[in-house]
Amino acid sequence: MIKKISFLFLSGLLMYSCAKVPLSGRNQLSLVSNAEILPMAYDQYDQVLKESKLVTKSADGQKVVKVGKRIAVAVDKYLREKGYADVLVGFDWEFNLIESDQVNAWCMPGGKVAFYTGIIPICRDETGIAVVMGHEVAHAIASHARERMSNGLLLNGLLGGAQVAMGQNPTLTQSIFLQAVGYGGQLGMLSYSRKHELEADQLGLNFMAIAGYDPREAPKFWERMEAGSDGARPPEFLSTHPGPSKRKDQLNKQMAEAMVYYEKNK
């Protein structure tokens, strides 16, 4: 009887805590609110900036800022047109370039973006930066970190949201948060992360197109990324990112829709 009650309680909680990803319509678990995760994200972002060498004022850094602002305007326009203006409540956009050999970029919940100088040569120009920027911003718009943190709390039996979990087990909750925003990982989460990556590709392609950047450059970016790997990519089932060929195929399938946005906004 106790097991049955627990199952019914958990089932009811999951049904109550389900949300839909804006624009794609996919169901996602939402045990954590923006009011809970955004302050944590902003604190973490500030900590990263303090520990890093910022080169945002450089020529490349200013390109990152310029592209970021254009993408942010495009996202605001897109969400308002689709009836999702509330998604941006609490967002505080910020764009920085960090000196590092890492071929990477990321966006914290709430629009806090960081690019590493290691990815700039692969981007090549503003349009290449827009490919990456649109993708990373899409993670925040789709609330991927909130979803991943919700799943992490659920897997660890912490069902009362981030604030309750922090009171119960602050160390574990902080670890779950860092994994959710990409500062950690475990094998059980990898397949889930690949799904998020492909969803961010889909949304990001439209974002860059609305911002006036040619979406046809997105598959070309992934060709350059693949060429730069020197055959050193791990097997896809052990990677948090889909293979470049899969990403290119999906982007090309969506290209007609993105081109409509581009033709209206270029």
VEXNUTI-791200 format. One record per residue (C-alpha): residue in three letters; x, y, z. Coordinates in steps of 0.001 Angstrom, whole numbers. Example, Ala and Ser with C-alpha at 12.3 -4.5 7.8 and 13.67 -1.06 7.14 Angstrom:
+------+---------+---------+---------+
: type :      px :      py :      pz :
+------+---------+---------+---------+
:  ALA :   12300 :   -4500 :    7800 :
:  SER :   13670 :   -1060 :    7140 :
+------+---------+---------+---------+
//
This chain:
+------+---------+---------+---------+
: type :      px :      py :      pz :
+------+---------+---------+---------+
:  MET :       0 :       0 :       0 :
:  ILE :    2819 :    2416 :     888 :
:  LYS :    4556 :    1696 :   -2410 :
:  LYS :    1281 :    2292 :   -4274 :
:  ILE :     726 :    5632 :   -2512 :
:  SER :    4318 :    6674 :   -3205 :
:  PHE :    3916 :    5776 :   -6882 :
:  LEU :     661 :    7731 :   -7130 :
:  PHE :    2235 :   10717 :   -5376 :
:  LEU :    5245 :   10669 :   -7680 :
:  SER :    3068 :   10265 :  -10768 :
:  GLY :     918 :   13193 :   -9694 :
:  LEU :    3992 :   15316 :   -9000 :
:  LEU :    5461 :   14579 :  -12411 :
:  MET :    2191 :   15407 :  -14170 :
:  TYR :    1867 :   18664 :  -12215 :
:  SER :    5498 :   19565 :  -12884 :
:  CYS :    5480 :   19059 :  -16654 :
:  ALA :    5966 :   21999 :  -18996 :
:  LYS :    6450 :   22412 :  -22733 :
:  VAL :    9582 :   23667 :  -24440 :
:  PRO :    8688 :   26992 :  -26058 :
:  LEU :    8373 :   26684 :  -29836 :
:  SER :    9232 :   22977 :  -30176 :
:  GLY :    6333 :   21822 :  -27983 :
:  ARG :    8291 :   18966 :  -26370 :
:  ASN :    7208 :   18038 :  -22844 :
:  GLN :    9843 :   18580 :  -20163 :
:  LEU :   10088 :   18138 :  -16403 :
:  SER :   10014 :   21450 :  -14531 :
:  LEU :   10569 :   21085 :  -10794 :
:  VAL :   12774 :   24208 :  -10734 :
:  SER :   11589 :   27746 :  -11443 :
:  ASN :   13493 :   30604 :  -13071 :
:  ALA :   13241 :   32465 :   -9763 :
:  GLU :   15324 :   29662 :   -8230 :
:  ILE :   17848 :   28902 :  -10960 :
:  LEU :   18596 :   32384 :  -12355 :
:  PRO :   20292 :   33734 :   -9180 :
:  MET :   22413 :   30566 :   -9061 :
:  ALA :   23325 :   30986 :  -12732 :
:  TYR :   24233 :   34653 :  -12335 :
:  ASP :   26461 :   33904 :   -9331 :
:  GLN :   28201 :   31101 :  -11246 :
:  TYR :   28697 :   33307 :  -14297 :
:  ASP :   30252 :   36060 :  -12177 :
:  GLN :   32543 :   33488 :  -10583 :
:  VAL :   33693 :   32246 :  -14009 :
:  LEU :   34423 :   35806 :  -15132 :
:  LYS :   36470 :   36488 :  -11988 :
:  GLU :   38564 :   33360 :  -12562 :
:  SER :   39084 :   33926 :  -16303 :
:  LYS :   41023 :   36292 :  -18523 :
:  LEU :   38446 :   38371 :  -20354 :
:  VAL :   39232 :   39715 :  -23822 :
:  THR :   35793 :   41085 :  -24545 :
:  LYS :   37201 :   44484 :  -25482 :
:  SER :   39304 :   42950 :  -28272 :
:  ALA :   38142 :   42994 :  -31899 :
:  ASP :   36916 :   39402 :  -31649 :
:  GLY :   35285 :   40124 :  -28311 :
:  GLN :   33341 :   43017 :  -29780 :
:  LYS :   32138 :   40748 :  -32594 :
:  VAL :   30809 :   38340 :  -29967 :
:  VAL :   29000 :   41212 :  -28226 :
:  LYS :   27592 :   42563 :  -31509 :
:  VAL :   26305 :   39177 :  -32626 :
:  GLY :   24940 :   38431 :  -29165 :
:  LYS :   22907 :   41615 :  -29065 :
:  ARG :   21488 :   40970 :  -32544 :
:  ILE :   20528 :   37426 :  -31572 :
:  ALA :   18925 :   38695 :  -28341 :
:  VAL :   16774 :   41168 :  -30312 :
:  ALA :   15829 :   38398 :  -32751 :
:  VAL :   14875 :   36055 :  -29921 :
:  ASP :   12707 :   38731 :  -28296 :
:  LYS :   10956 :   39352 :  -31627 :
:  TYR :   10458 :   35643 :  -32305 :
:  LEU :    9073 :   34846 :  -28859 :
:  ARG :    6667 :   37775 :  -28888 :
:  GLU :    5331 :   36787 :  -32298 :
:  LYS :    4802 :   33220 :  -31081 :
:  GLY :    3152 :   34247 :  -27799 :
:  TYR :    6042 :   33302 :  -25526 :
:  ALA :    7141 :   36751 :  -24306 :
:  ASP :    7015 :   35549 :  -20685 :
:  VAL :    9940 :   33198 :  -21340 :
:  LEU :   12351 :   36140 :  -21131 :
:  VAL :   11151 :   37402 :  -17749 :
:  GLY :   14209 :   37729 :  -15502 :
:  PHE :   16720 :   37472 :  -18366 :
:  ASP :   19739 :   39775 :  -18173 :
:  TRP :   21764 :   39364 :  -21369 :
:  GLU :   25551 :   39509 :  -21164 :
:  PHE :   28218 :   38432 :  -23658 :
:  ASN :   31910 :   37884 :  -22977 :
:  LEU :   34947 :   36395 :  -24708 :
:  ILE :   37352 :   34405 :  -22536 :
:  GLU :   40952 :   33680 :  -23496 :
:  SER :   41259 :   29909 :  -23623 :
:  ASP :   42238 :   27193 :  -26092 :
:  GLN :   38912 :   25455 :  -25460 :
:  VAL :   36815 :   25100 :  -28605 :
:  ASN :   33633 :   25937 :  -26776 :
:  ALA :   30914 :   28426 :  -25878 :
:  TRP :   27954 :   28314 :  -23524 :
:  CYS :   24929 :   30221 :  -22281 :
:  MET :   23823 :   30135 :  -18660 :
:  PRO :   20124 :   30361 :  -17823 :
:  GLY :   19035 :   33975 :  -18086 :
:  GLY :   21163 :   34845 :  -21111 :
:  LYS :   24693 :   34875 :  -19655 :
:  VAL :   26933 :   33919 :  -22590 :
:  ALA :   30639 :   33086 :  -22768 :
:  PHE :   32720 :   32294 :  -25837 :
:  TYR :   36277 :   30945 :  -25681 :
:  THR :   38907 :   32254 :  -28065 :
:  GLY :   39582 :   28668 :  -29162 :
:  ILE :   36319 :   28539 :  -31120 :
:  ILE :   36774 :   31854 :  -32932 :
:  PRO :   39035 :   30482 :  -35737 :
:  ILE :   36386 :   27858 :  -36547 :
:  CYS :   33660 :   30511 :  -36522 :
:  ARG :   35826 :   32645 :  -38874 :
:  ASP :   33455 :   35631 :  -39008 :
:  GLU :   30295 :   37141 :  -37523 :
:  THR :   28045 :   34630 :  -39279 :
:  GLY :   30018 :   31731 :  -37819 :
:  ILE :   29739 :   33331 :  -34398 :
:  ALA :   25983 :   33645 :  -35002 :
:  VAL :   25735 :   29887 :  -35642 :
:  VAL :   27207 :   29181 :  -32222 :
:  MET :   25439 :   32087 :  -30499 :
:  GLY :   22015 :   31054 :  -31773 :
:  HIS :   22592 :   27498 :  -30613 :
:  GLU :   23816 :   28441 :  -27130 :
:  VAL :   21070 :   31010 :  -26575 :
:  ALA :   18544 :   28362 :  -27617 :
:  HIS :   19620 :   26226 :  -24646 :
:  ALA :   18537 :   29047 :  -22324 :
:  ILE :   15301 :   29750 :  -24193 :
:  ALA :   14362 :   26061 :  -24083 :
:  SER :   15134 :   25942 :  -20334 :
:  HIS :   17436 :   22971 :  -20815 :
:  ALA :   19364 :   23657 :  -17604 :
:  ARG :   16142 :   23852 :  -15589 :
:  GLU :   15005 :   20565 :  -17116 :
:  ARG :   18335 :   18863 :  -16453 :
:  MET :   18405 :   20154 :  -12886 :
:  SER :   14813 :   18979 :  -12350 :
:  ASN :   15781 :   15498 :  -13517 :
:  GLY :   18873 :   15538 :  -11322 :
:  LEU :   16843 :   16472 :   -8246 :
:  LEU :   14293 :   13776 :   -9038 :
:  LEU :   16963 :   11101 :   -9496 :
:  ASN :   18381 :   12007 :   -6078 :
:  GLY :   15018 :   12092 :   -4301 :
:  LEU :   14960 :   15872 :   -3872 :
:  LEU :   11419 :   16734 :   -4941 :
:  GLY :   10722 :   20137 :   -3368 :
:  GLY :   12483 :   22365 :   -5872 :
:  ALA :   15911 :   23997 :   -5738 :
:  GLN :   15385 :   26018 :   -2554 :
:  VAL :   14121 :   23048 :    -562 :
:  ALA :   16890 :   20847 :   -1965 :
:  MET :   19512 :   23425 :   -1044 :
:  GLY :   18284 :   23330 :    2542 :
:  GLN :   18305 :   19533 :    2607 :
:  ASN :   21628 :   18897 :     874 :
:  PRO :   23413 :   22032 :    -373 :
:  THR :   26524 :   20211 :   -1634 :
:  LEU :   24557 :   17727 :   -3732 :
:  THR :   22207 :   20437 :   -5001 :
:  GLN :   25119 :   22616 :   -6097 :
:  SER :   26674 :   19630 :   -7869 :
:  ILE :   23391 :   18922 :   -9673 :
:  PHE :   23194 :   22567 :  -10714 :
:  LEU :   26740 :   22563 :  -12100 :
:  GLN :   25984 :   19428 :  -14116 :
:  ALA :   22777 :   21006 :  -15363 :
:  VAL :   24583 :   24042 :  -16773 :
:  GLY :   27371 :   21956 :  -18267 :
:  TYR :   30054 :   21943 :  -15569 :
:  GLY :   29888 :   18211 :  -15024 :
:  GLY :   28364 :   15079 :  -16380 :
:  GLN :   27681 :   11437 :  -15929 :
:  LEU :   27145 :    8639 :  -18411 :
:  GLY :   23441 :    8374 :  -17601 :
:  MET :   22838 :   11964 :  -18738 :
:  LEU :   24646 :   11796 :  -22088 :
:  SER :   21809 :   10609 :  -24304 :
:  TYR :   19570 :   13231 :  -22750 :
:  SER :   22120 :   15931 :  -23515 :
:  ARG :   22340 :   14935 :  -27175 :
:  LYS :   18582 :   15470 :  -27453 :
:  HIS :   19028 :   18963 :  -26057 :
:  GLU :   21843 :   19696 :  -28481 :
:  LEU :   19725 :   18825 :  -31508 :
:  GLU :   16811 :   20861 :  -30168 :
:  ALA :   19123 :   23849 :  -29671 :
:  ASP :   20369 :   23437 :  -33247 :
:  GLN :   16787 :   23573 :  -34484 :
:  LEU :   15864 :   26708 :  -32542 :
:  GLY :   19243 :   28390 :  -33011 :
:  LEU :   19055 :   28150 :  -36797 :
:  ASN :   15866 :   30222 :  -36769 :
:  PHE :   17308 :   32691 :  -34260 :
:  MET :   20357 :   33460 :  -36419 :
:  ALA :   18164 :   33775 :  -39522 :
:  ILE :   15833 :   36272 :  -37848 :
:  ALA :   18909 :   38210 :  -36735 :
:  GLY :   19851 :   38568 :  -40426 :
:  TYR :   22610 :   35960 :  -40591 :
:  ASP :   22609 :   33454 :  -43449 :
:  PRO :   21510 :   30082 :  -41967 :
:  ARG :   23149 :   28226 :  -44860 :
:  GLU :   26449 :   28868 :  -43090 :
:  ALA :   25436 :   26627 :  -40156 :
:  PRO :   26178 :   23269 :  -41852 :
:  LYS :   29449 :   24743 :  -43112 :
:  PHE :   30420 :   25596 :  -39540 :
:  TRP :   29924 :   21955 :  -38530 :
:  GLU :   32001 :   20840 :  -41494 :
:  ARG :   34832 :   23016 :  -40209 :
:  MET :   34296 :   21710 :  -36680 :
:  GLU :   34504 :   18135 :  -37959 :
:  ALA :   37616 :   18882 :  -40004 :
:  GLY :   39263 :   20426 :  -36965 :
:  SER :   38765 :   17321 :  -34854 :
:  ASP :   41533 :   15414 :  -36693 :
:  GLY :   39577 :   12203 :  -36245 :
:  ALA :   39871 :   12520 :  -32466 :
:  ARG :   36147 :   12573 :  -31658 :
:  PRO :   35024 :    9886 :  -29185 :
:  PRO :   32267 :    7436 :  -30182 :
:  GLU :   28953 :    9289 :  -30259 :
:  PHE :   27363 :    7166 :  -27528 :
:  LEU :   30067 :    8444 :  -25148 :
:  SER :   29711 :   12070 :  -26188 :
:  THR :   27412 :   14765 :  -24862 :
:  HIS :   27201 :   16188 :  -28392 :
:  PRO :   25763 :   14628 :  -31551 :
:  GLY :   28161 :   13904 :  -34393 :
:  PRO :   28684 :   16748 :  -36891 :
:  SER :   27138 :   14694 :  -39723 :
:  LYS :   23898 :   14224 :  -37762 :
:  ARG :   23789 :   17923 :  -36972 :
:  LYS :   24348 :   18880 :  -40610 :
:  ASP :   21575 :   16545 :  -41756 :
:  GLN :   19079 :   18051 :  -39312 :
:  LEU :   20070 :   21608 :  -40157 :
:  ASN :   19651 :   20963 :  -43867 :
:  LYS :   16184 :   19477 :  -43287 :
:  GLN :   15151 :   22644 :  -41479 :
:  MET :   16846 :   25035 :  -43894 :
:  ALA :   13744 :   25924 :  -45931 :
:  GLU :   11963 :   27275 :  -42848 :
:  ALA :   15035 :   29185 :  -41715 :
:  MET :   15509 :   30716 :  -45159 :
:  VAL :   12000 :   32172 :  -44993 :
:  TYR :   12994 :   34015 :  -41813 :
:  TYR :   16307 :   35069 :  -43354 :
:  GLU :   14727 :   36508 :  -46496 :
:  LYS :   12396 :   38595 :  -44335 :
:  ASN :   15161 :   39948 :  -42096 :
:  LYS :   18399 :   40191 :  -44095 :
+------+---------+---------+---------+
//
